[in-house]
Amino acid sequence: MGLMVTESEKSKHDMLRAMRKHIRENGITDFTDFQDWCDENNDCWSQALDSGLSSVIEKYIDGRFY
């Protein structure tokens, strides 16, 4: 029996994966730098961070470098 995933959950997951890939590939070590980059370059990601995903990404960045 498979786990049902809504389309919005899948798109949120895909967005988080893309954010993590960008963070890895660009050596981002500080959440505020990433937030500033999103504000200037990726409105979709910026809105997602403002809508509650920031803690997930902040923990990811902190976990990679501490």
HUZIRA-V816674 format. One record per helix or strand of 2 or more residues. SS is the DSSP state (helix for helix, strand for strand). FROM is the first residue (numbers start at 1). TO is the last residue. If there is no record, write none. Layout:
BEGIN
ss:from:to
SS:FROM:TO
SS:FROM:TO
END
This chain:
BEGIN
ss:from:to
helix:7:25
helix:31:41
helix:43:65
END
